[in-house]
Amino acid sequence: MNAMILAAGRGERLRPLTDETPKPLIKVADKSLIEYHLENLANAGIKNIVINTAWLAEKFHQQLGDGSNYGVNIQYSDEKEAMETAGGIINALPLLGNEPFAVINGDIWCDFDFSSLPELDATIQAHLVLVANPEHNQTGDFTLQDNLVKNNGTNMYTFSGIGIYRAEFFADQKSGTSPLAPLIRKKCEDNLVSGQIHQGIWTDVGTIERLQELETQRLWTESP
């Protein structure tokens, strides 16, 4: 399985840190968020990784290089301007191959074991990893019923930003800037999305406060 790390966003809510450092390159305990992902992917045997970039793109190239220092092979999908999530994935499809591929938000910190990602059933176009609702998203995003992700239900969970997708998931989408959430919701209506719940540690490092909270928890004393 190949993987893509989403890293093109501007990170407005983390300014001024992101004025000079892309959000996925912000460090927690002397290691950037994206480096945790690279190490965890490598540990799971996922070695071919695409990173999309836009804001301060050159800093990814400079710091991560070809990925050899992390035991992976990195290719870059450089965007002139961030194309949002679905647009960025569609733009990178030629680099991701014909098999289902993993996609990970570059601005999360988690102890998820990527080797637990399943092979997709023939009728499934995507698979999402869900987590318990954090304080900033108490109503959740999706529910899980008979291993299928649904838009509404009794027990709602938050989308972690980790998933698997087939290229056909994006088959009807035009290239260009486009968000992912509406597409996921449409596919959920068609019963094309499976899911699993991650019970471990997960943080969306979207604000200065969440970054500080992550650092004070000292979770990083051991790599995820």
HUUR-V998369 format. One record per run of one state. SS is the DSSP state (2 for helix, 1 for strand, 0 for the rest). FROM is the first residue (numbers start at 1). LEN is the number of residues. If there is no record, write none. Layout:
BEGIN
ss-><SS/SS>
from-><FROM/FROM>
len-><LEN/LEN>
END
This chain:
BEGIN
ss-><0/1/0/2/0/2/0/2/0/1/0/1/2/0/1/0/2/0/2/0/1/0/2/0/1/0/1/0/2/0/1/0/2/0/1/0/1/0/1/0/2/0/2/0/1/0/1/0/2/0/2/0>
from-><1/3/7/12/15/17/21/23/26/27/29/31/33/44/48/54/57/65/68/71/73/79/84/97/101/106/108/111/114/117/126/132/135/138/142/146/148/151/156/166/167/171/181/190/193/198/202/205/208/218/219/222>
len-><2/4/5/3/2/4/2/3/1/2/2/2/11/4/6/3/8/3/3/2/6/5/13/4/5/2/3/3/3/9/6/3/3/4/4/2/3/5/10/1/4/10/9/3/5/4/3/3/10/1/3/3>
END
